[in-house]
Amino acid sequence: MNRTMTIFTDSSVSSAIANATGDATTITPYGKPFDERVTFVIGFILFTFMFFGIVLNAITVAVIIKYQKLRNIFSIFIFSLCLSDMLSALISPLYWYKRTLGFDEWKLPGFLCKFYWAADITTSFATAMHIVAFAVFRLISVSCPHVIAKLQIKVAVLIAIMIWIVSFGCAFVPISIWYGPRILDRYSGLPDARWTACTLNMEWYGQFTLFQKLGYSLFLYIPLILVLFISVLTCRRLYATNHFSITPITKKKLQKEKQAVLQLTLIVVSFMVGYLPFTAYEFWSVQYHGSSQYYLAVEYYFGATEYILLRLSECMNPVFYNLGSTKMRKHSVLFIRELFKLKPKSKRSAVASPYHGTGNTNV
């Protein structure tokens, strides 16, 4: 049975819909855009990523805490990034519930809905700012190694704390106010007709769309542009130092610098894989695209895909930290061997280089 779509009174939303569709239109009966198989597949993927995300990031955190030789400016940012990724992994079951069992009705306590959205956006902002800070210090370490050598670890600690404070104030506080569980009118004609039951309250629609334009630009897009620009400068500086420097560069130092650039590059790639689809979906989802089953399905699978990519990038981050740092990799292997009481393959490997590194400007 077809029903006539009623336009709600929100002026900004209703005017956009009226311009696109006229005063009224007809839509087909509502039906969920997924079935039990999709529920299982999404659950399997997300719970797998949750397991690896928690384990891999926890190992990285433990390694940085245990081995003093890894404690430097860069490891502080990696430590804080791991905490952000662990929090994202821990709340991912709430996303699965939101997209499956709680799609039409959120039956869990309401504060969990608010916490999920607030924590998710907060960690996104914090991650972006951490990567910018990491990239800036990498550029300084390549361009002015004597400067980075004089900086104390507490500088990085203070910056990381400030990042979390800014992220909490600019993301967690407003999002926890604007979002909450509710029963949706699938025939309303508003953008929320396609959304899950744990979502933005439409009375805050105008504020949230402004928040998207300003907040996402300031805390996601501008950091991405800055990181790409800084990464290019870092590579150019490393090339110039290698080819035109009057002072001879040792092979060991050059290798360290190359690993530093590799580590930064991998982190940037991971960031782009996770957050470009995320922001694209966020901007797309708040626009009116029609209430047909087609657009309901597009919204559903677009949202699920971008979230899976985001979780994938956060699982890969600890792997990239180790791929880009020999010192980090050796200490991670040593930690796992000690954790499971595994004997080294030989006496030589038992006293290998994890405890004999000299520099402290590279993780």
C-alpha positions in Angstrom: 0.0 0.0 0.0 1.4 3.4 -1.0 1.3 6.2 1.5 1.6 10.0 1.0 4.8 11.5 2.5 4.2 14.3 5.0 6.7 17.1 5.2 7.7 18.1 8.8 7.9 21.7 10.0 11.7 22.0 10.1 12.1 24.9 7.7 15.6 24.1 6.4 14.8 20.5 5.8 11.3 20.8 4.4 12.3 23.6 2.0 15.1 21.4 0.6 12.7 18.5 0.1 10.0 20.7 -1.4 12.4 22.1 -3.9 13.6 18.6 -4.9 10.3 16.8 -4.9 7.4 19.2 -4.8 4.9 19.4 -1.9 4.2 15.7 -1.8 5.1 12.4 -3.4 4.3 8.7 -3.0 6.6 6.1 -1.7 6.6 2.3 -1.5 5.9 0.5 1.8 8.9 0.4 4.2 11.1 -2.7 4.5 14.4 -3.3 6.2 17.3 -3.1 3.6 19.0 -6.1 5.1 18.3 -9.7 6.3 19.8 -12.1 8.8 22.7 -13.0 6.5 23.8 -9.4 6.4 23.5 -9.2 10.2 25.8 -12.2 10.5 28.4 -11.0 7.9 28.7 -7.5 9.4 28.9 -9.0 12.9 31.6 -11.4 11.9 33.7 -8.7 10.2 33.3 -6.2 13.0 33.9 -8.6 15.9 37.0 -9.9 14.1 38.3 -6.4 13.7 37.4 -5.6 17.3 39.5 -8.6 18.5 42.6 -7.7 16.4 42.2 -4.0 17.0 42.2 -4.4 20.8 45.0 -7.1 20.9 47.4 -5.4 18.4 46.9 -1.9 19.9 47.2 -3.3 23.5 50.5 -5.0 22.6 51.9 -1.7 21.2 50.8 0.2 24.3 52.4 -2.5 26.5 55.6 -2.5 24.5 56.0 1.3 24.8 55.3 1.2 28.6 57.6 -1.7 29.3 60.7 -0.8 27.3 62.3 2.5 28.2 64.3 2.7 25.0 61.1 3.2 23.1 60.0 6.2 25.2 60.4 9.3 23.1 58.3 12.0 21.5 57.1 9.8 18.6 56.2 6.9 20.8 54.0 9.2 22.9 51.9 10.0 19.9 51.8 6.4 18.9 50.8 5.4 22.4 47.9 8.0 22.4 46.8 6.9 18.9 46.6 3.3 20.1 44.4 4.3 23.0 42.1 6.1 20.5 42.0 3.0 18.2 41.3 0.7 21.2 38.4 2.9 22.3 37.0 2.7 18.7 37.3 -1.0 18.7 35.6 -1.4 22.1 32.5 0.6 21.0 32.2 -1.2 17.6 29.7 -3.7 18.9 27.4 -0.8 19.6 27.7 0.1 15.9 26.8 -3.5 14.9 23.7 -3.4 17.2 22.7 0.0 15.8 23.0 -1.3 12.2 21.3 -4.6 12.8 19.2 -5.6 15.8 18.6 -2.0 16.8 18.0 -0.6 13.4 14.3 0.2 13.9 14.2 0.3 17.7 17.1 0.9 20.1 16.4 -1.3 23.1 19.6 -0.8 25.0 20.0 2.0 27.6 19.9 5.4 25.9 23.2 6.6 27.2 25.0 3.9 25.2 23.6 5.4 22.0 24.8 8.8 23.0 28.2 7.5 24.2 28.7 5.6 20.9 28.3 8.6 18.7 30.2 11.0 21.0 33.1 8.6 21.4 33.2 7.8 17.7 33.5 11.4 16.5 35.9 12.3 19.4 38.3 9.6 18.5 38.1 10.6 14.8 39.1 14.2 15.7 41.8 13.1 18.1 43.3 10.6 15.6 43.6 13.3 12.9 45.3 15.8 15.2 47.7 13.2 16.6 48.8 12.4 13.0 49.4 16.0 12.2 51.5 16.4 15.4 53.4 13.2 14.5 54.1 14.5 11.0 55.3 17.9 12.2 57.8 16.3 14.6 58.9 13.9 11.9 59.7 16.9 9.7 61.6 18.6 12.5 63.6 15.4 13.2 64.6 15.2 9.5 65.3 18.9 9.1 66.7 19.8 12.5 67.7 16.7 14.4 69.5 18.7 17.1 66.2 20.5 17.9 64.3 17.3 18.3 67.0 15.9 20.5 66.6 18.7 23.0 62.8 18.4 23.3 61.7 16.5 26.3 59.0 13.8 26.3 56.7 15.9 28.4 56.2 18.3 25.5 54.6 15.4 23.5 52.6 14.4 26.6 51.2 17.9 27.0 50.3 18.1 23.3 48.6 14.7 23.4 46.6 15.8 26.5 45.6 19.1 24.8 44.4 17.1 21.7 42.2 15.0 23.8 40.8 18.0 25.7 40.0 19.8 22.4 38.5 16.7 20.9 36.3 16.1 24.0 35.1 19.7 24.1 34.5 20.1 20.3 33.0 16.6 19.6 32.0 14.6 22.7 30.0 17.4 24.4 27.9 18.5 21.4 27.4 15.1 19.9 26.2 13.6 23.2 23.6 16.4 23.3 22.4 16.1 19.7 22.2 12.3 19.4 19.9 9.8 21.1 17.6 6.8 20.5 14.1 7.4 19.1 11.4 5.8 16.9 11.7 7.1 13.3 8.9 7.8 10.9 10.0 6.0 7.8 7.5 8.0 5.7 8.4 11.4 7.0 10.2 12.6 3.9 13.0 13.9 6.1 16.6 12.6 5.8 16.2 10.6 9.1 13.6 8.4 7.4 16.6 6.3 6.2 18.6 6.4 9.4 19.0 4.0 12.3 17.0 4.4 15.5 20.1 5.6 17.3 20.7 8.8 15.5 20.6 12.6 15.3 17.6 14.3 16.8 16.1 16.4 14.1 15.7 19.5 16.2 19.5 19.7 16.1 19.7 19.1 12.3 20.7 22.7 11.5 23.4 22.8 14.2 24.8 19.5 13.2 25.0 20.3 9.5 26.9 23.5 10.5 29.1 21.4 12.8 29.9 19.1 9.8 31.0 21.9 7.6 33.1 23.6 10.2 34.2 20.7 12.4 35.0 18.1 9.8 36.9 20.7 7.7 38.9 21.9 10.8 39.5 18.5 12.4 39.6 16.1 9.5 40.1 17.7 6.0 42.6 20.4 7.0 44.7 17.9 9.0 44.7 15.6 6.0 45.9 18.3 3.7 48.5 19.4 6.2 49.8 15.8 6.7 50.1 15.3 3.0 51.9 18.6 2.6 54.2 17.9 5.5 54.9 14.4 4.3 56.1 15.8 0.9 58.3 18.3 2.7 59.8 15.5 4.8 60.6 13.4 1.8 62.1 16.4 -0.1 64.2 17.3 3.0 65.4 13.7 3.4 66.4 13.6 -0.3 68.2 16.9 -0.1 70.0 15.9 3.0 71.1 12.6 1.4 72.3 14.1 -1.9 73.4 17.7 -1.2 74.6 17.7 2.4 78.2 18.8 3.0 78.3 16.7 6.2 78.6 12.9 5.4 75.6 10.9 6.5 76.1 7.5 7.9 74.3 4.6 6.3 72.7 3.7 9.6 71.3 7.3 10.1 70.0 7.4 6.6 68.3 4.0 7.1 66.6 5.4 10.2 65.3 8.4 8.4 63.9 6.3 5.6 62.1 4.1 8.1 60.7 7.2 9.7 59.3 8.5 6.4 58.0 5.0 5.7 56.2 4.9 9.0 54.7 8.3 8.4 53.6 7.4 4.9 51.9 4.2 6.1 50.0 6.1 8.9 48.8 8.7 6.3 47.6 6.0 3.9 45.7 4.3 6.8 44.2 7.6 7.8 43.0 8.2 4.2 41.5 4.7 3.8 39.5 5.1 7.0 38.4 8.7 7.1 37.8 9.8 3.5 34.9 7.3 3.1 33.7 8.2 6.6 33.4 11.9 5.9 32.0 11.3 2.5 29.2 9.2 4.0 28.5 11.7 6.8 28.0 14.5 4.3 25.9 12.3 2.0 23.7 10.8 4.6 22.3 14.2 5.9 21.1 15.2 2.5 17.7 14.2 1.1 17.9 11.5 -1.6 14.4 10.1 -1.6 12.7 7.6 0.6 12.5 4.7 -1.8 13.9 1.2 -0.9 16.7 1.9 -3.3 18.1 4.9 -1.3 17.4 3.1 1.9 19.6 0.3 0.8 22.3 2.7 -0.6 22.4 4.5 2.7 22.6 1.2 4.6 25.4 -0.4 2.7 27.3 2.9 2.2 27.3 3.4 6.0 28.3 -0.2 6.7 31.2 -0.1 4.2 32.7 3.1 5.4 32.6 1.9 9.0 34.3 -1.4 8.1 37.0 0.5 6.3 37.5 2.7 9.3 37.8 -0.3 11.6 40.2 -1.9 9.1 42.5 1.1 9.1 42.6 1.1 12.9 43.5 -2.6 13.0 46.3 -1.9 10.5 47.8 1.0 12.4 49.8 -1.1 14.9 51.1 -3.2 12.0 52.3 0.0 10.2 54.0 1.2 13.4 56.1 -1.9 13.4 56.7 -2.1 9.7 58.0 1.5 9.8 60.3 1.0 12.8 62.9 -1.7 13.3 63.3 -0.8 16.9 59.6 -1.1 17.6 59.4 -4.3 15.6 62.2 -5.9 17.6 60.8 -4.9 20.9 57.3 -6.2 20.0 58.8 -9.6 19.1 60.7 -9.6 22.3 57.6 -8.7 24.3 55.5 -11.5 22.7 58.3 -14.0 23.4 58.5 -12.9 27.1 54.7 -12.9 27.4 54.3 -16.5 26.2 57.7 -17.6 27.7 59.1 -18.5 24.3 62.8 -19.2 24.2 64.8 -17.3 21.5 66.1 -19.3 18.6 69.7 -18.8 19.6 71.8 -17.1 22.2 72.6 -14.4 19.7 68.9 -13.5 19.2 68.5 -13.5 23.0 70.9 -10.6 23.3 70.1 -9.0 20.0 69.7 -5.4 19.2 66.5 -4.4 21.1 68.7 -3.4 24.0 71.5 -2.1 22.0 69.9 0.7 19.9 71.7 4.1 20.2 69.4 6.8 18.8 66.3 8.1 20.5 64.7 10.1 17.8 63.1 7.2 16.0 60.5 4.8 17.3 
